[in-house]
Amino acid sequence: MKKFALFAAPLFASSLVAAPMAMADTSSGIYSGVGVGSAQVHDADVSSFSENNTVSGSRITDNNDTAQSAFVGYKFNDWFSTEINYADLGDIAYDADQGSGHYQTKAYSLSAIGELPLFYGVSGYARVGAAYWKANAQEGPASNQYGTDPVYGLGLKYQFETVPVFARAEYTRYDMDSDYKIDAAMASVGVQF
């Protein structure tokens, strides 16, 4: 996760420096940003999820971790955008009869976002899309898993009036498998170009 932060911080910082100079119209155009928050796995059954017959008697010992994201999108108008998002959803730890281990999970998603302006720069939004995810098994008997499944979420956005900068708070569900779902609560900042 430190590598991600070292990579994303200079990109975002340069965007913040350039954006006020441009003073772009925020009703449409390209935007980008970064976020941080918390991810929590739900309904996790490592024995079934890993599809590896050597895992039995599993139980989750740590089901949440820090999450980070980076995104780029295009806003078509005040109500509709599309967005590409990368999320590092952290690690979850488990114990099984054969030993303990953990999964590192990452997701790459494409979403459509519907936005509803509410008042004074605040708007509510909903996302729906698909995510390609990878759950890499580390130091344990479980197997790596990957797939493409739905992603959806709800959030609030605040668009600053004098600069093309926005802040968001969002709750997102990565519906990876009936035995492995991850919810992410993220706070993010972005720049409209």
ROBA-110050 format. One line per field, with one value per residue (C-alpha): residue number from 1; residue in three letters; x, y, z. Coordinates in nm, 4 decimals. Layout:
// ROBA-110050
k NUM;... .
r ALA;... .
X X;... .
Y Y;... .
Z Z;... .
// end
This chain:
// ROBA-110050
k 1;2;3;4;5;6;7;8;9;10;11;12;13;14;15;16;17;18;19;20;21;22;23;24;25;26;27;28;29;30;31;32;33;34;35;36;37;38;39;40;41;42;43;44;45;46;47;48;49;50;51;52;53;54;55;56;57;58;59;60;61;62;63;64;65;66;67;68;69;70;71;72;73;74;75;76;77;78;79;80;81;82;83;84;85;86;87;88;89;90;91;92;93;94;95;96;97;98;99;100;101;102;103;104;105;106;107;108;109;110;111;112;113;114;115;116;117;118;119;120;121;122;123;124;125;126;127;128;129;130;131;132;133;134;135;136;137;138;139;140;141;142;143;144;145;146;147;148;149;150;151;152;153;154;155;156;157;158;159;160;161;162;163;164;165;166;167;168;169;170;171;172;173;174;175;176;177;178;179;180;181;182;183;184;185;186;187;188;189;190;191;192;193 .
r MET;LYS;LYS;PHE;ALA;LEU;PHE;ALA;ALA;PRO;LEU;PHE;ALA;SER;SER;LEU;VAL;ALA;ALA;PRO;MET;ALA;MET;ALA;ASP;THR;SER;SER;GLY;ILE;TYR;SER;GLY;VAL;GLY;VAL;GLY;SER;ALA;GLN;VAL;HIS;ASP;ALA;ASP;VAL;SER;SER;PHE;SER;GLU;ASN;ASN;THR;VAL;SER;GLY;SER;ARG;ILE;THR;ASP;ASN;ASN;ASP;THR;ALA;GLN;SER;ALA;PHE;VAL;GLY;TYR;LYS;PHE;ASN;ASP;TRP;PHE;SER;THR;GLU;ILE;ASN;TYR;ALA;ASP;LEU;GLY;ASP;ILE;ALA;TYR;ASP;ALA;ASP;GLN;GLY;SER;GLY;HIS;TYR;GLN;THR;LYS;ALA;TYR;SER;LEU;SER;ALA;ILE;GLY;GLU;LEU;PRO;LEU;PHE;TYR;GLY;VAL;SER;GLY;TYR;ALA;ARG;VAL;GLY;ALA;ALA;TYR;TRP;LYS;ALA;ASN;ALA;GLN;GLU;GLY;PRO;ALA;SER;ASN;GLN;TYR;GLY;THR;ASP;PRO;VAL;TYR;GLY;LEU;GLY;LEU;LYS;TYR;GLN;PHE;GLU;THR;VAL;PRO;VAL;PHE;ALA;ARG;ALA;GLU;TYR;THR;ARG;TYR;ASP;MET;ASP;SER;ASP;TYR;LYS;ILE;ASP;ALA;ALA;MET;ALA;SER;VAL;GLY;VAL;GLN;PHE .
X 0.0000;0.2928;0.3983;0.0480;0.0568;0.4035;0.2802;-0.0586;0.0473;0.2656;0.0039;-0.2719;-0.0541;0.0349;-0.3362;-0.4160;-0.1506;-0.2678;-0.6430;-0.6941;-0.5074;-0.7442;-1.0663;-1.2519;-1.6300;-1.7281;-2.0468;-1.8532;-1.5044;-1.2345;-1.1741;-0.9387;-0.8708;-0.7552;-0.9249;-0.8630;-1.0936;-1.1754;-1.2628;-1.4469;-1.5167;-1.8663;-2.0091;-1.6557;-1.6083;-1.2481;-1.3036;-1.5710;-1.4216;-1.0752;-1.2149;-0.9254;-1.0261;-0.7288;-0.8884;-1.1316;-1.2531;-1.1732;-1.2708;-1.1915;-0.9639;-0.9307;-1.2004;-1.1069;-0.8145;-0.7263;-0.8417;-0.6990;-0.8216;-0.7377;-0.9863;-1.0268;-1.3640;-1.5519;-1.8472;-2.0920;-2.3235;-2.4471;-2.6246;-2.4089;-2.0427;-1.8389;-1.5407;-1.2435;-1.1311;-0.8445;-0.8951;-0.6517;-0.8938;-0.6305;-0.5860;-0.8137;-0.6679;-0.8053;-0.7287;-0.7984;-0.7305;-0.4304;-0.2835;-0.3404;-0.3004;-0.4469;-0.5920;-0.4744;-0.7553;-0.7443;-1.0166;-1.0253;-1.3721;-1.5689;-1.8848;-2.1680;-2.2489;-2.5815;-2.5658;-2.8485;-2.7634;-2.9173;-2.8124;-2.5144;-2.2622;-2.3754;-2.5047;-2.5944;-2.4825;-2.5091;-2.2727;-2.3234;-2.0660;-1.8371;-1.5071;-1.2258;-1.0891;-0.7959;-0.7727;-0.4136;-0.3655;-0.0626;0.1165;-0.1636;-0.3402;-0.6035;-0.5757;-0.5672;-0.9026;-1.0083;-1.3182;-1.5422;-1.8495;-2.0836;-1.9820;-2.2321;-2.2373;-2.3923;-2.2233;-2.2281;-2.0154;-1.9271;-1.8137;-1.6197;-1.7551;-1.4371;-1.1997;-1.2578;-1.1975;-1.4473;-1.4679;-1.6651;-1.7764;-1.8908;-2.0010;-1.9261;-1.9978;-1.7707;-1.9944;-1.7155;-1.8638;-2.1452;-1.8687;-1.6626;-1.8060;-1.6127;-1.7658;-1.5533;-1.6226;-1.4029;-1.3343;-1.1784;-1.0761;-1.0552;-0.9981;-1.2186;-1.0265 .
Y 0.0000;0.2357;0.1973;0.2984;0.6104;0.7067;0.6757;0.8472;1.1411;1.3223;1.2696;1.4150;1.7001;1.8090;1.8030;2.0313;2.2809;2.2883;2.2815;2.6293;2.7802;2.6158;2.7057;2.4567;2.4386;2.1609;2.0592;1.8303;1.7013;1.4691;1.4293;1.2271;1.1682;0.9448;0.8008;0.6212;0.4366;0.1011;-0.2329;-0.5134;-0.8647;-1.0094;-1.3607;-1.4991;-1.8748;-1.9353;-2.3122;-2.2571;-1.9437;-2.0877;-2.3838;-2.5795;-2.9098;-2.8909;-2.6106;-2.7071;-2.5622;-2.2051;-1.8963;-1.5282;-1.3813;-1.0254;-0.9082;-0.5422;-0.3346;0.0036;0.0549;0.2925;0.3928;0.6002;0.6927;0.8712;0.9570;1.1605;1.3768;1.4137;1.6569;1.7369;1.3990;1.1329;1.0187;0.7091;0.6136;0.3750;0.2899;0.0966;-0.0164;-0.1894;-0.3486;-0.4651;-0.8019;-1.0371;-1.3056;-1.6553;-1.9734;-2.3206;-2.6791;-2.6747;-2.3449;-1.9713;-1.7226;-1.4134;-1.2801;-0.9561;-0.8198;-0.5653;-0.4570;-0.2711;-0.1408;0.0444;0.2169;0.4384;0.7091;0.8875;1.2134;1.4206;1.7806;1.8551;2.1992;2.4381;2.2176;1.8928;1.6069;1.2455;0.9761;0.6054;0.3828;0.0527;-0.1361;-0.4351;-0.5055;-0.7404;-0.8511;-1.0589;-1.2187;-1.3373;-1.6042;-1.5353;-1.7703;-2.0238;-2.3254;-2.1322;-2.0746;-1.7500;-1.6406;-1.3885;-1.2959;-1.0224;-0.9355;-0.6442;-0.3366;-0.0811;0.2019;0.5189;0.8435;1.2150;1.4651;1.8260;2.0426;2.3500;2.6679;2.8663;2.5870;2.2716;2.0430;1.8017;1.5742;1.2487;1.0021;0.6650;0.3191;0.0540;-0.3202;-0.5504;-0.8527;-1.0977;-1.4304;-1.5645;-1.6644;-1.3428;-0.9901;-0.6749;-0.3447;-0.0316;0.3021;0.5604;0.9332;1.0828;1.4117;1.4873;1.7532;1.8374;1.9338 .
Z 0.0000;0.0593;-0.3062;-0.4139;-0.1916;-0.3193;-0.6782;-0.6351;-0.4151;-0.6759;-0.9478;-0.7347;-0.6036;-0.9572;-1.0464;-0.7521;-0.8621;-1.2252;-1.1646;-1.0126;-1.3060;-1.5512;-1.3626;-1.5786;-1.5954;-1.3514;-1.5354;-1.7728;-1.8456;-1.7175;-1.3458;-1.1278;-0.7615;-0.4793;-0.1732;0.1524;0.3874;0.5372;0.3762;0.5507;0.4245;0.4763;0.4503;0.4190;0.4014;0.2957;0.2607;-0.0071;-0.1628;-0.2247;-0.4213;-0.2818;-0.1201;0.1163;0.3249;0.5992;0.9275;0.8240;1.0195;0.9649;1.2326;1.0950;0.8550;0.7946;0.6741;0.5259;0.1669;-0.0942;-0.4371;-0.7431;-1.0136;-1.3457;-1.4917;-1.7457;-1.6417;-1.9317;-1.7514;-1.3993;-1.3764;-1.5433;-1.5439;-1.6136;-1.4020;-1.4007;-1.0478;-0.8907;-0.5293;-0.2955;-0.0490;0.1986;0.3708;0.5586;0.7854;0.8478;1.0396;0.9037;1.0103;0.7739;0.9005;0.8895;0.6068;0.4508;0.1260;-0.0386;-0.2546;-0.5370;-0.7799;-1.1124;-1.1954;-1.4612;-1.3361;-1.4511;-1.1952;-1.1650;-0.9706;-0.8209;-0.7221;-0.3798;-0.2472;-0.2231;-0.4054;-0.2380;-0.4511;-0.3921;-0.6313;-0.7033;-0.8976;-1.0739;-1.2731;-1.2977;-1.1240;-1.2180;-0.8810;-0.7593;-0.4157;-0.3741;-0.1076;0.1110;0.3531;0.3837;0.2346;0.0332;-0.3414;-0.5418;-0.6812;-0.9438;-1.1390;-1.2756;-1.0715;-0.9916;-0.7953;-0.6676;-0.4182;-0.2780;-0.1852;-0.1220;-0.3136;-0.2374;-0.5296;-0.4151;-0.5707;-0.6427;-0.7481;-0.9574;-0.6566;-0.5010;-0.1979;-0.1769;0.0900;-0.0449;0.0602;-0.2061;-0.2235;-0.4254;-0.4756;-0.5574;-0.4572;-0.2405;0.0035;-0.0181;-0.0346;0.0509;0.1614;0.1378;0.3084;0.1354;0.1583;-0.1529;-0.3101;-0.6785;-0.9407;-1.2401;-1.5555 .
// end
